């Protein structure tokens, strides 16, 4: 296998890459530490629908995981801190404390 084949391509986002309101809500909840289950409960949707919305975000951003989706969306201005704050206010939420194991 050549080095060229092992290099993961970094796709450039199109200028019209826009997240839907629901996708923005899901990604905002992920950004502040909510799990799929807790995020789904907040939005009053199924866990499966929450995961589908995140997969749609992953596809639009050309990423494979939650953390990279948040970082890339913020980096490219697709998700802003103001958007996250509006979602938190809309649902009267606080960022979750992420528990780390030692």
MMTF fields as JSON, N, C-alpha, C and O atoms, coordinates in Angstrom:
{
  "mmtfVersion": "1.0.0",
  "mmtfProducer": "UNKNOWN",
  "numBonds": 407,
  "numAtoms": 408,
  "numGroups": 102,
  "numChains": 1,
  "numModels": 1,
  "chainsPerModel": [1],
  "groupsPerChain": [102],
  "chainIdList": ["A"],
  "bondAtomList": [4, 2, 8, 6, 12, 10, 16, 14, 20, 18, 24, 22, 28, 26, 32, 30, 36, 34, 40, 38, 44, 42, 48, 46, 52, 50, 56, 54, 60, 58, 64, 62, 68, 66, 72, 70, 76, 74, 80, 78, 84, 82, 88, 86, 92, 90, 96, 94, 100, 98, 104, 102, 108, 106, 112, 110, 116, 114, 120, 118, 124, 122, 128, 126, 132, 130, 136, 134, 140, 138, 144, 142, 148, 146, 152, 150, 156, 154, 160, 158, 164, 162, 168, 166, 172, 170, 176, 174, 180, 178, 184, 182, 188, 186, 192, 190, 196, 194, 200, 198, 204, 202, 208, 206, 212, 210, 216, 214, 220, 218, 224, 222, 228, 226, 232, 230, 236, 234, 240, 238, 244, 242, 248, 246, 252, 250, 256, 254, 260, 258, 264, 262, 268, 266, 272, 270, 276, 274, 280, 278, 284, 282, 288, 286, 292, 290, 296, 294, 300, 298, 304, 302, 308, 306, 312, 310, 316, 314, 320, 318, 324, 322, 328, 326, 332, 330, 336, 334, 340, 338, 344, 342, 348, 346, 352, 350, 356, 354, 360, 358, 364, 362, 368, 366, 372, 370, 376, 374, 380, 378, 384, 382, 388, 386, 392, 390, 396, 394, 400, 398, 404, 402],
  "bondOrderList": [1, 1, 1, 1, 1, 1, 1, 1, 1, 1, 1, 1, 1, 1, 1, 1, 1, 1, 1, 1, 1, 1, 1, 1, 1, 1, 1, 1, 1, 1, 1, 1, 1, 1, 1, 1, 1, 1, 1, 1, 1, 1, 1, 1, 1, 1, 1, 1, 1, 1, 1, 1, 1, 1, 1, 1, 1, 1, 1, 1, 1, 1, 1, 1, 1, 1, 1, 1, 1, 1, 1, 1, 1, 1, 1, 1, 1, 1, 1, 1, 1, 1, 1, 1, 1, 1, 1, 1, 1, 1, 1, 1, 1, 1, 1, 1, 1, 1, 1, 1, 1],
  "groupList": [{"groupName": "UNK", "atomNameList": ["N", "CA", "C", "O"], "elementList": ["N", "C", "C", "O"], "formalChargeList": [0, 0, 0, 0], "bondAtomList": [1, 0, 2, 1, 3, 2], "bondOrderList": [1, 1, 2], "singleLetterCode": "X", "chemCompType": "L-PEPTIDE LINKING"}],
  "groupTypeList": [0, 0, 0, 0, 0, 0, 0, 0, 0, 0, 0, 0, 0, 0, 0, 0, 0, 0, 0, 0, 0, 0, 0, 0, 0, 0, 0, 0, 0, 0, 0, 0, 0, 0, 0, 0, 0, 0, 0, 0, 0, 0, 0, 0, 0, 0, 0, 0, 0, 0, 0, 0, 0, 0, 0, 0, 0, 0, 0, 0, 0, 0, 0, 0, 0, 0, 0, 0, 0, 0, 0, 0, 0, 0, 0, 0, 0, 0, 0, 0, 0, 0, 0, 0, 0, 0, 0, 0, 0, 0, 0, 0, 0, 0, 0, 0, 0, 0, 0, 0, 0, 0],
  "groupIdList": [1, 2, 3, 4, 5, 6, 7, 8, 9, 10, 11, 12, 13, 14, 15, 16, 17, 18, 19, 20, 21, 22, 23, 24, 25, 26, 27, 28, 29, 30, 31, 32, 33, 34, 35, 36, 37, 38, 39, 40, 41, 42, 43, 44, 45, 46, 47, 48, 49, 50, 51, 52, 53, 54, 55, 56, 57, 58, 59, 60, 61, 62, 63, 64, 65, 66, 67, 68, 69, 70, 71, 72, 73, 74, 75, 76, 77, 78, 79, 80, 81, 82, 83, 84, 85, 86, 87, 88, 89, 90, 91, 92, 93, 94, 95, 96, 97, 98, 99, 100, 101, 102],
  "secStructList": [7, 7, 2, 2, 2, 2, 1, 7, 7, 7, 7, 7, 7, 7, 6, 6, 7, 7, 7, 7, 2, 2, 2, 2, 2, 2, 2, 2, 2, 2, 2, 6, 6, 7, 7, 2, 2, 2, 2, 2, 2, 2, 2, 6, 1, 7, 2, 2, 2, 2, 2, 2, 2, 2, 2, 2, 2, 2, 2, 2, 2, 6, 7, 1, 1, 2, 2, 2, 2, 2, 2, 2, 2, 2, 2, 6, 6, 1, 1, 7, 2, 2, 2, 2, 2, 2, 2, 2, 2, 2, 6, 6, 7, 7, 7, 7, 7, 7, 7, 7, 7, 7],
  "xCoordList": [0.847, 0.0, 0.891, 1.759, 0.681, 1.525, 1.137, 0.037, 2.057, 1.765, 0.589, -0.201, 0.482, -0.611, -1.961, -2.909, -2.05, -3.307, -3.663, -4.839, -2.667, -2.951, -3.237, -3.593, -3.086, -3.355, -4.854, -5.483, -5.427, -6.849, -7.038, -6.401, -7.915, -8.153, -8.892, -9.801, -8.504, -9.195, -10.038, -9.519, -11.323, -12.209, -12.444, -12.497, -12.582, -12.9, -14.414, -15.09, -14.933, -16.375, -16.81, -16.107, -17.965, -18.493, -19.003, -19.339, -19.057, -19.498, -20.954, -21.373, -21.729, -23.143, -23.448, -24.594, -22.444, -22.657, -23.394, -22.832, -24.647, -25.482, -26.154, -26.636, -26.182, -26.872, -28.31, -28.595, -29.212, -30.608, -30.704, -29.762, -31.851, -32.052, -31.89, -31.252, -32.463, -32.373, -30.946, -30.491, -30.231, -28.827, -27.994, -27.109, -28.274, -27.561, -27.852, -26.954, -29.108, -29.457, -28.718, -28.159, -28.717, -28.03, -26.535, -25.966, -25.907, -24.471, -24.151, -23.116, -25.011, -24.814, -24.846, -24.033, -25.779, -25.86, -24.626, -24.122, -24.15, -22.916, -21.753, -20.896, -21.728, -20.627, -20.522, -19.431, -21.639, -21.609, -21.678, -21.893, -21.494, -21.314, -22.493, -22.442, -23.557, -24.709, -24.486, -23.952, -24.902, -24.842, -25.996, -26.877, -25.981, -27.076, -28.408, -29.409, -28.421, -29.659, -30.162, -31.342, -29.269, -29.689, -30.095, -31.06, -29.367, -29.724, -31.089, -31.893, -31.346, -32.641, -33.765, -34.831, -33.522, -34.543, -34.833, -35.991, -33.803, -33.982, -34.832, -35.746, -34.529, -35.223, -36.537, -37.267, -36.838, -38.06, -38.158, -39.203, -37.033, -36.981, -36.355, -35.837, -36.4, -35.79, -34.268, -33.719, -33.608, -32.149, -31.699, -30.698, -32.429, -32.107, -32.193, -31.355, -33.198, -33.343, -32.219, -31.711, -31.835, -30.718, -29.446, -28.706, -29.206, -28.021, -28.075, -27.046, -29.266, -29.405, -29.072, -28.392, -29.543, -29.221, -27.714, -27.155, -27.054, -25.6, -24.901, -23.913, -25.403, -24.796, -24.919, -23.998, -26.05, -26.226, -25.204, -24.665, -24.942, -23.923, -22.553, -21.794, -22.237, -20.95, -20.768, -19.693, -21.832, -21.759, -21.515, -20.728, -22.183, -22.01, -20.615, -20.066, -20.045, -18.738, -17.579, -16.418, -17.886, -16.855, -16.02, -14.79, -16.707, -16.023, -16.615, -17.659, -15.935, -16.4, -16.716, -17.128, -16.532, -16.858, -17.357, -17.225, -17.93, -18.59, -17.628, -17.923, -16.493, -15.541, -15.056, -15.016, -14.687, -14.186, -15.29, -15.016, -16.534, -17.657, -17.788, -17.955, -17.714, -17.825, -16.669, -16.878, -15.456, -14.272, -14.339, -14.112, -14.648, -14.664, -15.791, -15.603, -16.959, -18.085, -17.763, -18.114, -17.102, -16.722, -15.624, -15.672, -14.644, -13.527, -13.984, -13.446, -14.974, -15.448, -16.641, -17.222, -17.011, -18.086, -19.48, -20.435, -19.608, -20.915, -21.68, -22.909, -20.957, -21.52, -20.768, -19.538, -21.502, -20.864, -21.255, -22.215, -20.496, -20.814, -22.17, -22.889, -22.522, -23.844, -24.957, -25.991, -24.748, -25.751, -25.93, -27.054, -24.819, -24.867, -25.607, -26.464, -25.286, -25.957, -27.458, -28.249, -27.858, -29.287, -30.008, -31.141, -29.349, -29.949, -30.097, -31.133, -29.071, -29.138, -30.254, -30.986, -30.388, -31.455, -32.834, -33.773, -32.948, -34.232, -34.78, -35.981, -33.89, -34.306, -34.006, -34.146, -33.59, -33.299, -32.312, -32.586, -31.163, -30.16, -28.863, -28.598, -28.074, -26.716, -25.78, -26.184, -24.536, -23.575, -23.422, -23.425, -23.289, -23.129, -21.691, -20.769, -21.505, -20.164, -19.749, -20.419, -18.667, -18.193, -17.347, -16.367, -17.73, -17.006, -15.845, -16.018, -14.671, -13.503, -13.039, -13.029, -12.663, -12.117, -10.61, -10.001, -10.003, -8.56, -7.809, -6.578],
  "yCoordList": [-1.176, 0.0, 1.237, 1.383, 2.108, 3.291, 4.336, 4.31, 5.253, 6.331, 7.173, 7.665, 7.33, 8.119, 7.515, 8.241, 6.202, 5.531, 5.616, 5.543, 5.769, 5.804, 7.207, 7.379, 8.208, 9.576, 9.831, 9.618, 10.289, 10.609, 11.998, 12.964, 12.08, 13.361, 14.301, 13.883, 15.561, 16.575, 17.389, 18.244, 17.124, 17.768, 19.221, 19.572, 20.043, 21.451, 21.586, 21.045, 22.301, 22.498, 23.499, 24.467, 23.247, 24.215, 25.431, 25.345, 26.559, 27.792, 27.718, 28.461, 26.836, 26.754, 25.64, 25.203, 25.182, 24.155, 24.794, 25.6, 24.424, 24.991, 23.849, 22.894, 23.955, 22.963, 23.404, 24.596, 22.434, 22.748, 23.169, 23.001, 23.713, 24.133, 22.939, 23.057, 21.795, 20.616, 20.1, 19.703, 20.099, 19.672, 20.598, 20.144, 21.89, 22.858, 22.606, 22.682, 22.306, 22.008, 20.765, 20.762, 19.72, 18.478, 18.716, 18.293, 19.384, 19.63, 20.557, 20.396, 21.513, 22.406, 21.625, 21.865, 20.696, 19.883, 18.994, 18.8, 18.462, 17.677, 18.562, 18.135, 19.791, 20.712, 21.024, 21.296, 20.987, 21.301, 20.054, 20.152, 18.879, 17.669, 16.735, 15.807, 16.95, 16.067, 14.789, 14.826, 13.665, 12.382, 12.322, 13.182, 11.316, 11.132, 10.979, 11.574, 10.192, 9.953, 11.229, 11.564, 11.94, 13.165, 14.245, 14.974, 14.348, 15.306, 15.004, 15.909, 13.723, 13.309, 13.651, 14.11, 13.425, 13.75, 15.244, 15.648, 16.06, 17.516, 17.943, 18.755, 17.394, 17.78, 17.041, 17.305, 16.111, 15.317, 14.526, 14.485, 13.901, 13.022, 11.709, 11.611, 10.709, 9.427, 9.526, 10.393, 8.62, 8.568, 8.284, 8.836, 7.432, 7.109, 8.33, 8.508, 9.168, 10.384, 11.372, 12.049, 11.454, 12.316, 11.863, 12.679, 10.544, 9.999, 10.223, 10.485, 10.12, 10.368, 11.821, 12.099, 12.747, 14.161, 14.386, 15.142, 13.736, 13.875, 13.261, 13.811, 12.128, 11.529, 12.46, 12.561, 13.133, 14.106, 15.239, 15.713, 15.667, 16.695, 16.163, 16.854, 14.932, 14.329, 14.304, 14.621, 13.924, 13.852, 15.231, 15.367, 16.242, 17.594, 18.145, 18.9, 17.761, 18.288, 17.37, 17.714, 16.209, 15.223, 14.826, 14.859, 14.45, 14.002, 12.674, 12.25, 12.026, 10.721, 10.636, 9.579, 11.73, 11.652, 12.99, 14.034, 12.921, 14.066, 15.218, 16.375, 14.891, 15.935, 16.71, 17.94, 15.97, 16.618, 17.436, 18.483, 16.967, 17.716, 19.076, 20.094, 19.094, 20.351, 21.28, 22.456, 20.749, 21.569, 22.141, 23.335, 21.301, 21.751, 22.754, 23.734, 22.516, 23.439, 24.807, 25.827, 24.844, 26.119, 26.772, 27.974, 25.988, 26.525, 27.198, 28.234, 26.608, 27.145, 28.091, 28.53, 28.408, 29.361, 28.834, 29.607, 27.512, 26.9, 26.812, 26.877, 26.666, 26.677, 27.744, 27.735, 28.654, 29.709, 29.55, 28.857, 30.201, 30.16, 30.808, 30.389, 31.814, 32.44, 31.457, 31.44, 30.635, 29.622, 28.637, 28.282, 28.202, 27.257, 27.896, 27.258, 29.147, 29.847, 29.965, 29.816, 30.234, 30.338, 29.011, 28.985, 27.912, 26.593, 26.334, 25.843, 26.66, 26.463, 27.299, 26.819, 28.553, 29.413, 28.903, 28.915, 28.455, 27.973, 26.828, 26.754, 25.948, 24.779, 24.925, 23.968, 26.135, 26.421, 25.414, 24.771, 25.293, 24.291, 24.923, 26.102, 24.112, 24.457, 23.437, 22.297, 23.825, 22.825, 21.711, 21.954, 20.491, 19.342, 19.218, 19.518, 18.77, 18.466, 17.115, 16.104, 17.111, 15.873, 15.148, 15.694, 13.927, 13.137, 12.436, 11.772, 12.587, 11.91, 10.839, 11.034, 9.719, 8.669, 8.82, 9.244, 8.473, 8.634, 7.48, 7.471],
  "zCoordList": [0.0, 0.0, 0.0, 0.861, -0.945, -1.045, -0.013, 0.538, 0.238, 1.18, 0.71, 1.516, -0.606, -1.156, -0.797, -0.494, -0.831, -0.535, 0.944, 1.301, 1.802, 3.234, 3.748, 4.914, 2.893, 3.309, 3.245, 2.208, 4.361, 4.388, 3.787, 4.207, 2.807, 2.166, 3.106, 3.823, 3.102, 3.879, 2.908, 2.192, 2.888, 1.935, 2.308, 3.486, 1.312, 1.502, 1.491, 0.615, 2.456, 2.524, 1.461, 1.169, 0.899, -0.062, 0.698, 1.879, 0.008, 0.651, 1.082, 1.971, 0.469, 0.812, 1.815, 1.923, 2.541, 3.566, 4.738, 5.48, 4.889, 5.932, 6.678, 6.068, 7.989, 8.804, 9.009, 9.129, 9.049, 9.353, 10.823, 11.598, 11.178, 12.57, 13.516, 14.562, 13.148, 14.017, 14.09, 15.163, 12.973, 12.982, 13.857, 14.582, 13.79, 14.63, 16.1, 16.938, 16.414, 17.806, 18.295, 19.392, 17.49, 17.876, 18.076, 19.082, 17.134, 17.234, 18.402, 19.048, 18.679, 19.824, 21.131, 22.023, 21.244, 22.463, 22.61, 23.716, 21.505, 21.533, 21.97, 22.744, 21.471, 21.781, 23.267, 23.769, 23.968, 25.402, 26.284, 27.492, 25.671, 26.465, 26.609, 27.417, 25.847, 25.961, 25.153, 24.045, 25.724, 25.02, 24.016, 24.019, 23.17, 22.222, 22.95, 22.55, 24.005, 24.746, 25.416, 25.312, 26.103, 26.778, 25.776, 26.005, 24.677, 23.639, 23.042, 22.814, 22.791, 22.242, 23.215, 22.806, 24.5, 25.51, 25.54, 25.653, 25.443, 25.443, 24.246, 24.386, 23.075, 21.847, 21.647, 20.692, 22.556, 22.496, 21.186, 20.537, 20.824, 19.664, 20.108, 21.22, 19.253, 19.603, 19.519, 18.839, 20.226, 20.168, 18.735, 18.278, 18.034, 16.646, 15.741, 14.857, 15.954, 15.145, 15.467, 14.573, 16.734, 17.123, 16.401, 15.853, 16.409, 15.75, 14.237, 13.614, 13.643, 12.21, 11.893, 10.905, 12.719, 12.506, 12.593, 11.8, 13.549, 13.661, 12.451, 11.965, 11.959, 10.774, 9.574, 8.764, 9.464, 8.382, 8.511, 7.511, 9.749, 9.999, 9.589, 8.91, 10.0, 9.649, 8.138, 7.629, 7.419, 5.96, 5.348, 4.411, 5.874, 5.338, 5.613, 4.81, 6.758, 7.16, 6.781, 7.002, 6.214, 5.849, 7.06, 7.019, 8.144, 9.359, 9.792, 9.295, 10.721, 11.176, 12.649, 13.127, 13.389, 14.811, 15.351, 14.712, 16.541, 17.173, 17.451, 17.152, 18.018, 18.393, 17.175, 17.18, 16.132, 14.931, 14.262, 13.674, 14.347, 13.773, 14.455, 13.784, 15.77, 16.514, 16.161, 15.861, 16.198, 15.917, 14.506, 14.308, 13.532, 12.145, 11.905, 11.185, 12.502, 12.325, 12.907, 12.315, 14.053, 14.664, 13.835, 13.571, 13.428, 12.65, 11.358, 10.969, 10.699, 9.433, 9.599, 8.606, 10.845, 11.087, 10.837, 10.759, 10.71, 10.489, 11.806, 11.823, 12.889, 14.23, 15.016, 15.063, 15.627, 16.422, 17.884, 18.22, 18.734, 20.159, 20.424, 21.331, 19.649, 19.794, 19.464, 20.132, 18.432, 18.082, 19.23, 19.588, 19.8, 20.916, 22.085, 22.697, 22.402, 23.498, 23.259, 24.191, 22.007, 21.698, 21.912, 22.393, 21.554, 21.777, 23.276, 23.726, 24.038, 25.486, 26.1, 26.966, 25.653, 26.169, 25.751, 26.547, 24.501, 23.985, 24.843, 25.105, 25.271, 26.05, 27.538, 28.3, 27.956, 29.361, 29.948, 30.961, 29.293, 29.656, 30.119, 29.885, 30.775, 31.149, 30.5, 30.271, 30.198, 29.699, 30.716, 31.923, 30.223, 31.128, 31.565, 30.807, 32.799, 33.269, 32.696, 32.911, 31.986, 31.383, 32.42, 32.93, 32.724, 33.706, 33.027, 32.005, 33.595, 33.044, 34.022, 35.237, 33.459, 34.31, 34.345, 33.363, 35.479, 35.594, 35.017, 35.04]
}
